[in-house]
């Protein structure tokens, strides 16, 4: 067969980000960072910039500026794309303009592995190249899966005729949605570099489509039946009641609630609930169900009241809180120097930081595990059924301690436990008297003391993850798992397949990574146990990390200019070879027969590439 050739004119469109935060090697974030910024007080985007910094989505510089009108480079975009999508796996990269010691090396490796960036034909990735408004429009339109088409809105710009044909449909789609706008003089300026402030504003508008937000006080949800919301949900003001809902994503109670109240009535949150707002007027959980709730409120404690058939498997306190009611199974206190009030029934309370804890009258704690120095007061009428002390702690008050096991020196208990066990050579102060292991009295009245060696249990294994929220992660996420025990010399063994660990399991040496087991997602169950000779093994600690099924990520490679790459594919070439030649490009083909057709070639190994006359 006579060989005829087709030449492909290829436009490479740079992949941009879904969520743009502004990252550089030296930045500062958080509420405190906003206060010190010197260059946004009179800026048109001040409010949005402030909001995003407070949420940790963007950053200011360490010199006290934000530089809102500064343009953004590709490396900064990739960094925030990775964070937004949870991309953590890395590809092997060999770009000529990226060195291993560059701050963005890992971010580019993640971007390549995730498949949304490839680089240029000359072997570069141009990490320091600035991004234009039209390039941002193309990427964001693809990420949001919007149909790129010309609408009447685009023609209103005074420079509409000068907007390039390749970007005009994408810009038009975003303008029609209200995600992008022009300048006061009526122009759009497609080729102008997008600034930090413009990026924040554009993405803030776009992100509103990905989260259901409640910004006006009121009651939401049906009176009867159940409403299911497949997205994340954010409550941004006080006085909101959600009822009869199933939330498939995460639930955010944000700073805008202030010291006001929010009620969750017959709500199930399948993701993580993060509480950043609320005060003495309470976050009311009525028949509420959630595996994990995290409290992170800056500048004050929040009161959480659980009632009805509420079930919260794990409540993690990264700030002070007043926890009241029943149905909260486990409470873990992580933030140093906070005040915590417990008023209700709790299965497990774990103290991992030096805090002040008030256990109110009639409160019942089945298991209280103290892993850090702390001050705890048990009001009269409060009961701790089983107390394990693995750090010097002071426990005051007239509450009841049914059984206490003290494994370290320095503990002070105002009230003597009904049953007391001290580890070998341990000294504690009990009811004002110094008590040593060899001097402790047998419990339960008469009878002689067991002269055998005292068995000491290895203290509980703490399982800390980065990120903290490990429910419903992206399939691309990589989770760092950190294991620890306060028992010196104890070895930790772990499994990641849900089986019970033993001394024959993997020995923990350093933090390790956990990723999705496959494209279908699912749960990875980490279990860990502490083992030490002469000690009883610790209780098995369990952490469940869930991943969503993999979804196709829109891919676009681009440049602002058409480039003749001189790629030639002979008719009769096998499909695999043709795909290899075209891979990673958005292809506009000018066929020998005169027709023009578009085809995407992004990791799709089953698609045929053809024009109306002949198959390649």
C-alpha positions in Angstrom: 0.0 0.0 0.0 1.3 3.4 -0.9 2.4 5.3 2.2 0.9 8.8 2.6 1.7 11.0 5.4 -0.3 13.4 7.6 1.3 16.3 9.4 -0.1 17.4 12.8 -0.2 21.0 13.9 -0.3 20.8 17.7 -1.2 23.4 20.3 0.0 22.5 23.7 -2.2 24.1 26.5 -0.5 24.4 29.9 -2.4 22.5 32.6 -3.4 24.8 35.4 -5.0 24.2 38.7 -8.3 23.5 40.2 -7.5 25.2 43.5 -4.9 27.9 43.5 -3.2 28.7 46.7 -0.2 30.8 46.5 2.8 29.0 47.8 6.5 29.9 47.8 9.4 28.7 49.9 8.8 31.3 52.6 5.2 32.0 53.5 2.9 32.5 56.4 -0.7 31.5 56.9 -3.5 31.7 59.3 -5.5 34.3 61.3 -2.3 35.9 62.7 -0.8 36.3 59.2 -3.7 38.5 58.1 -3.2 41.0 60.8 0.3 41.8 59.8 -0.2 42.1 56.0 0.8 45.6 54.9 -0.3 45.7 51.3 -4.0 44.6 51.2 -5.8 47.1 53.4 -7.0 49.2 50.4 -7.0 46.5 47.8 -10.2 45.6 46.0 -9.8 41.9 46.8 -9.0 42.5 50.5 -12.0 40.6 51.9 -11.5 37.5 49.8 -7.8 37.5 50.4 -8.3 37.8 54.1 -10.9 35.0 54.1 -8.7 32.6 52.1 -5.6 33.2 54.3 -7.7 32.6 57.5 -8.8 29.3 55.9 -5.2 28.4 55.1 -6.0 28.3 51.3 -3.5 30.9 50.3 -0.5 32.5 52.0 1.3 35.7 52.7 5.0 36.3 52.6 7.2 36.4 55.7 8.0 40.0 55.1 4.5 41.0 55.9 3.1 41.3 52.4 0.7 39.4 50.2 1.6 41.0 46.8 -2.0 40.8 45.5 -1.0 42.2 42.1 1.9 39.9 41.5 1.5 37.3 38.8 1.7 33.5 39.5 4.2 31.0 38.1 3.5 27.4 37.1 5.3 25.8 40.1 3.0 27.7 42.5 0.0 26.4 40.5 1.2 22.8 40.6 1.9 23.0 44.4 -1.7 24.0 45.1 -3.2 21.6 42.6 -1.4 18.8 44.4 -2.8 20.0 47.7 -6.3 20.5 46.4 -6.6 17.1 44.8 -4.4 15.3 47.4 -1.8 14.3 44.8 1.1 12.8 46.6 2.6 10.0 44.5 5.7 11.1 42.6 6.9 10.2 39.1 10.5 10.1 38.0 11.2 13.3 36.3 14.1 14.5 34.2 13.2 18.0 33.0 16.3 20.0 32.1 15.1 23.1 34.0 14.2 21.3 37.3 16.9 20.2 39.8 16.5 17.9 42.7 17.3 20.6 45.2 14.6 23.0 43.8 11.8 23.7 46.2 9.3 22.7 43.6 10.9 19.4 42.5 8.6 17.2 44.5 5.5 19.2 43.4 6.4 18.8 39.8 7.0 15.1 40.3 3.5 14.8 41.9 1.9 16.8 39.0 3.5 14.5 36.4 2.4 11.4 38.3 -1.1 12.7 38.6 -1.2 13.3 34.9 -2.1 16.9 34.6 1.2 18.3 33.5 3.7 16.8 31.0 6.2 19.4 30.0 7.4 20.8 26.7 8.8 19.1 23.6 12.2 20.6 24.4 12.4 18.6 27.7 11.5 21.5 30.0 8.5 22.2 32.2 9.1 25.9 32.7 8.3 26.0 36.4 8.9 29.8 36.7 6.9 30.8 33.7 3.9 33.1 34.4 0.4 32.1 33.7 -2.0 34.2 31.6 -5.7 34.8 32.2 -6.7 32.8 29.1 -4.6 29.8 30.2 -6.2 29.9 33.6 -9.6 30.0 31.9 -8.9 27.0 29.8 -7.7 24.9 32.8 -10.4 25.9 35.2 -13.1 25.3 32.6 -11.7 21.8 32.1 -11.4 21.1 35.8 -15.0 22.1 36.4 -16.0 20.1 33.4 -17.8 23.0 31.7 -18.7 22.9 28.1 -16.4 25.3 26.2 -18.6 27.3 23.8 -19.0 30.8 22.6 -21.8 32.7 24.3 -23.1 36.2 23.9 -21.4 37.3 27.1 -18.0 37.1 25.6 -18.9 39.6 22.8 -19.6 42.3 25.3 -15.8 42.9 25.9 -14.3 45.7 23.9 -11.4 43.4 23.0 -13.5 40.3 22.2 -12.2 40.2 18.6 -8.6 39.9 19.8 -9.2 37.0 22.1 -7.5 34.0 20.5 -9.8 31.3 19.0 -8.2 28.6 21.1 -9.1 30.2 24.4 -12.3 32.1 23.5 -14.8 29.3 24.2 -13.3 28.5 27.6 -13.2 32.2 28.6 -16.8 32.5 27.4 -17.9 29.5 29.5 -16.4 30.9 32.7 -17.7 34.4 32.1 -21.2 33.0 31.5 -21.0 31.3 34.9 -19.7 34.5 36.6 -16.4 33.0 37.5 -14.3 35.5 35.5 -15.0 39.1 34.6 -13.4 41.9 32.7 -11.8 45.2 33.7 -13.5 48.6 34.3 -12.7 49.8 30.8 -14.7 46.9 29.3 -11.8 44.8 28.2 -10.9 41.2 29.2 -7.1 41.2 28.4 -6.8 37.5 27.8 -3.0 37.5 27.4 -2.4 39.4 30.6 -0.7 37.4 33.4 -3.3 36.5 36.1 -2.5 38.0 39.5 -2.7 36.5 42.9 -5.8 38.6 43.8 -7.5 37.7 40.5 -6.8 34.1 41.1 -8.3 34.1 44.6 -11.4 35.9 43.4 -11.9 33.6 40.4 -11.5 30.4 42.4 -13.6 31.6 45.3 -16.5 32.0 42.8 -15.8 28.7 41.2 -15.4 26.8 44.5 -18.9 27.8 45.4 -20.1 25.2 42.9 -18.3 22.4 44.7 -19.5 23.1 48.2 -23.1 23.7 49.4 -22.9 26.8 51.6 -25.4 28.1 54.1 -24.8 31.9 54.5 -28.2 33.0 55.9 -29.7 32.0 59.2 -32.6 29.6 59.0 -33.8 26.0 58.9 -32.7 23.9 56.0 -33.8 20.4 55.0 -37.2 18.7 54.6 -39.7 18.4 57.4 -40.2 14.7 56.4 -38.0 12.3 54.6 -34.3 12.7 53.9 -32.3 15.0 51.6 -29.0 13.7 50.4 -26.2 16.1 49.5 -23.3 14.6 47.5 -21.0 17.5 48.1 -19.2 19.0 51.1 -21.4 21.3 53.2 -20.3 24.6 54.8 -22.2 26.6 57.5 -20.8 30.1 57.6 -23.2 32.0 59.9 -24.9 31.4 63.3 -28.6 30.5 63.6 -28.5 27.7 61.1 -30.4 24.4 61.5 -29.8 21.5 59.2 -32.4 18.7 59.5 -33.1 15.3 57.9 -29.9 15.3 55.8 -27.3 12.8 54.6 -24.1 14.6 53.7 -21.8 12.5 51.5 -18.8 14.8 51.9 -17.3 16.7 54.8 -19.2 19.1 57.0 -17.6 22.4 57.9 -18.9 24.7 60.7 -16.8 27.7 59.9 -15.5 30.8 61.7 -18.4 32.9 60.5 -20.6 31.2 63.1 -18.6 33.2 65.7 -19.9 32.5 69.2 -23.4 31.7 67.9 -25.3 28.4 67.6 -25.9 25.7 65.0 -28.2 22.7 65.2 -27.7 19.5 63.4 -30.9 17.5 63.7 -31.1 14.0 62.3 -28.0 14.6 60.1 -25.5 12.0 59.0 -22.1 13.3 57.9 -20.3 10.5 56.1 -17.1 12.5 55.8 -15.3 14.4 58.7 -17.1 17.2 60.5 -14.7 20.1 61.3 -15.9 22.7 63.8 -14.2 26.1 63.6 -17.0 28.2 65.1 -19.5 28.3 67.9 -19.4 29.4 71.5 -21.3 29.1 74.8 -24.6 29.0 72.8 -23.6 25.6 71.5 -23.3 23.4 68.6 -26.3 21.1 69.1 -26.0 17.6 67.8 -29.5 15.9 67.9 -29.6 12.4 66.5 -26.4 13.2 64.7 -24.1 10.6 63.2 -20.5 11.0 62.2 -17.4 8.8 62.5 -15.0 11.7 63.2 -15.5 15.3 64.5 -12.5 17.7 64.8 -12.7 20.9 66.8 -10.3 23.7 65.8 -11.5 27.0 67.1 -9.1 29.9 67.3 -9.6 32.2 70.3 -12.0 30.6 72.6 -13.8 27.3 73.4 -16.9 25.9 71.8 -19.7 24.1 73.6 -20.9 20.9 71.9 -24.2 19.3 73.2 -25.0 15.8 72.0 -28.5 14.5 72.6 -31.0 11.9 71.3 -29.4 9.0 69.4 -26.3 10.9 68.5 -23.3 8.8 67.7 -19.8 10.3 67.2 -17.1 7.6 67.1 -14.2 10.0 67.6 -14.1 13.6 68.8 -10.6 15.2 68.3 -10.0 18.4 70.2 -7.4 20.7 68.7 -8.7 23.6 70.8 -10.7 24.0 74.0 -14.2 22.8 74.3 -17.1 22.1 76.6 -18.5 18.6 75.7 -21.9 17.8 77.0 -24.3 14.9 76.6 -24.2 11.3 75.5 -23.2 9.4 72.3 -19.6 10.6 71.9 -17.6 7.4 72.1 -14.0 8.6 72.2 -12.5 12.0 73.0 -8.9 12.8 72.2 -7.3 16.0 73.5 -4.4 17.2 71.3 -3.9 20.9 71.8 -1.5 22.1 74.5 -2.7 24.6 77.1 -6.4 24.4 76.4 -9.3 24.1 78.9 -11.7 21.1 78.4 -15.0 20.4 80.2 -16.5 17.0 80.1 -20.2 16.5 81.1 -21.8 13.2 80.0 -20.9 9.6 79.4 -17.8 8.7 77.4 -16.3 5.4 76.6 -12.7 6.6 76.0 -11.0 9.8 76.9 -7.3 10.1 75.7 -5.1 13.0 76.9 -2.2 13.7 74.5 -1.4 17.3 75.6 -0.8 19.3 78.7 -4.3 20.6 79.3 -6.7 21.5 82.1 -9.7 19.2 82.2 -12.8 19.6 84.4 -14.9 16.4 84.7 -18.3 17.5 86.0 -20.7 15.8 88.4 -22.4 12.7 87.2 -20.0 12.3 84.3 -18.9 8.7 83.6 -15.7 7.9 81.8 -15.2 4.2 81.1 -11.5 4.5 80.2 -9.3 7.5 80.9 -5.8 7.3 79.3 -3.3 9.9 80.3 -0.3 10.1 77.9 0.8 13.7 78.7 1.3 15.9 81.7 -2.1 17.4 82.6 -4.3 18.8 85.4 -7.6 17.0 85.8 -10.3 17.8 88.3 -13.0 15.2 89.1 -16.0 16.8 90.6 -17.9 14.9 93.4 -20.2 12.5 91.7 -17.9 12.0 88.6 -16.7 8.5 88.0 -13.7 7.1 86.1 -13.9 3.4 85.8 -10.5 2.6 84.5 -7.6 5.1 84.7 -4.2 4.5 83.0 -1.4 7.0 83.7 1.6 7.0 81.4 2.7 10.6 82.2 3.0 12.7 85.4 -0.5 14.0 86.0 -2.3 15.8 88.8 -5.9 14.6 89.5 -7.8 16.6 92.1 -11.4 16.5 93.3 -13.6 14.1 95.2 -14.8 12.1 92.2 -14.5 8.3 92.2 -11.7 6.3 90.5 -12.7 2.7 90.5 -9.3 1.4 89.2 -6.0 3.1 88.5 -2.9 1.8 86.9 0.2 4.1 87.2 3.2 3.4 85.0 5.4 6.4 85.6 6.6 8.5 88.6 5.2 11.9 89.5 1.4 11.2 89.4 -0.7 12.9 92.1 -4.2 11.7 93.0 -6.2 13.6 95.6 -8.6 10.7 96.0 -7.4 7.2 96.5 -8.7 4.8 93.8 -10.7 1.7 95.0 -8.1 -0.4 93.2 -4.6 0.7 92.6 -1.8 -0.8 90.6 1.7 0.7 90.3 4.4 -0.4 87.9 7.6 -1.7 89.3 9.7 1.0 91.1 7.1 3.6 90.4 6.3 6.2 93.1 3.1 8.3 93.2 1.3 10.6 95.6 -2.1 9.2 96.6 -4.4 11.1 99.0 -1.4 13.2 100.2 0.9 10.2 100.9 3.8 8.9 98.9 3.2 5.4 97.7 5.7 3.1 96.1 5.1 -0.1 94.2 6.4 -2.4 96.9 4.3 -0.6 99.6 0.9 -0.6 97.9 -1.8 -2.5 99.8 -3.7 -5.3 98.3 -7.1 -4.3 97.0 -10.5 -5.8 97.8 -10.0 -6.2 101.6 -8.3 -9.2 103.2 -6.0 -11.7 101.6 -2.4 -11.7 101.0 -0.5 -9.8 98.3 0.6 -11.6 95.2 4.4 -11.9 95.5 4.8 -12.5 91.8 6.1 -9.8 89.5 3.7 -7.0 88.7 2.7 -7.0 85.0 2.8 -3.6 83.4 1.0 -2.9 80.2 2.6 -1.0 77.4 0.9 2.3 77.1 -1.6 3.0 74.4 -0.3 3.4 70.8 -1.2 6.8 69.4 -1.9 6.8 65.6 -1.5 10.3 64.1 -2.1 10.9 60.4 -1.1 13.7 58.0 -3.6 14.9 56.9 -5.7 14.6 60.1 -8.9 14.1 58.1 -8.6 10.6 56.6 -12.2 10.0 55.6 -13.2 10.0 52.0 -9.7 11.0 50.6 -9.0 11.3 47.0 -7.8 8.2 45.3 -4.5 10.0 44.7 -3.9 11.0 48.3 -0.9 9.7 50.2 -1.3 9.6 54.0 1.6 9.7 56.4 1.1 7.6 59.5 3.0 8.2 62.7 2.9 5.7 65.6 4.1 6.4 69.1 3.9 5.0 72.7 5.1 6.6 75.9 6.5 3.4 77.2 10.3 3.6 76.8 11.9 0.7 75.1 8.6 -0.7 73.7 8.6 -1.8 70.1 5.6 -1.1 67.9 4.4 -3.6 65.2 1.8 -2.8 62.7 -0.3 -4.1 59.8 -2.2 -2.2 57.0 -4.5 -5.0 55.9 -6.8 -5.0 59.0 -5.3 -8.1 60.6 -4.2 -8.1 64.2 -0.5 -7.2 64.6 1.9 -9.5 66.4 5.7 -9.5 67.0 5.9 -11.1 63.5 4.3 -8.1 61.9 6.1 -5.1 60.4 8.3 -3.4 62.9 7.6 0.4 63.1 10.8 2.4 62.6 9.8 5.6 60.8 6.6 7.3 59.6 5.2 5.4 56.6 2.9 6.2 53.8 -0.6 4.7 53.0 -2.2 5.0 49.6 -5.4 3.7 48.0 -5.3 0.0 47.3 -6.7 0.4 43.8 -8.7 2.6 41.4 -11.9 1.5 43.1 -10.9 3.1 46.4 -12.0 1.7 49.8 -10.6 1.5 53.3 -7.1 0.9 54.5 -7.1 -0.3 58.1 -3.9 0.4 60.1 -3.5 -1.6 63.3 -0.6 -1.3 65.8 0.5 -2.9 69.0 3.2 -2.1 71.5 5.4 -5.0 72.8 8.1 -5.0 75.5 9.7 -7.8 77.4 8.2 -8.2 80.9 5.2 -6.0 80.0 1.7 -6.9 78.9 1.1 -5.9 75.2 -0.7 -2.7 74.6 -4.2 -2.6 73.4 -4.4 -2.8 69.6 -4.8 0.7 68.1 -6.8 1.0 65.0 -7.1 3.8 62.4 -9.3 3.5 59.3 -8.3 5.5 56.2 -10.8 5.7 53.4 -10.2 6.6 49.8 -12.7 7.4 47.1 -12.7 5.6 43.7 -10.4 7.2 41.1 -12.0 9.7 38.8 -10.7 10.9 35.5 -8.9 14.1 35.9 -9.3 16.5 33.0 -6.0 16.9 31.2 -5.0 19.8 29.0 -1.5 20.6 27.7 -1.1 23.9 26.1 0.8 26.9 25.0 -0.3 30.2 23.8 1.1 29.5 20.4 0.5 26.9 17.8 3.7 24.8 17.3 4.5 22.6 14.3 6.0 19.5 16.0 6.5 17.8 12.7 4.9 14.5 13.9 4.5 12.1 11.0 2.3 9.0 11.1 2.0 6.7 8.1 -1.3 5.3 7.1 -1.1 1.6 8.0 0.8 2.3 11.2 -0.5 0.3 14.1 -2.9 2.0 16.5 -0.4 1.5 19.4 2.4 3.2 17.5 0.1 6.0 16.4 -1.0 6.6 19.9 2.6 6.6 21.2 3.4 9.3 18.6 0.4 11.4 19.6 0.3 10.8 23.4 0.0 13.7 25.7 -1.2 16.2 23.1 -4.4 18.0 22.3 -4.4 17.5 18.6 -5.9 19.6 15.9 -5.3 17.6 12.7 -5.2 19.2 9.2 -5.7 16.1 7.1 -4.4 15.6 3.6 -7.9 15.5 2.4 -8.5 19.1 3.6 -10.7 18.4 6.6 -9.9 19.5 10.1 -10.7 17.5 13.2 -9.9 17.5 16.9 -9.0 14.5 19.1 -7.8 14.2 22.6 -5.0 11.8 23.2 -4.5 11.6 26.9 -3.8 8.0 28.2 -6.7 6.6 26.2 -5.3 3.5 24.6 -8.6 2.3 23.0 -9.6 5.4 20.9 -9.2 5.3 17.2 -7.8 8.5 15.5 -9.4 9.2 12.2 -10.9 11.8 9.9 -14.0 11.4 7.9 -12.1 9.6 5.1 -9.4 7.4 6.4 -8.3 5.8 9.7 -4.8 6.5 10.9 
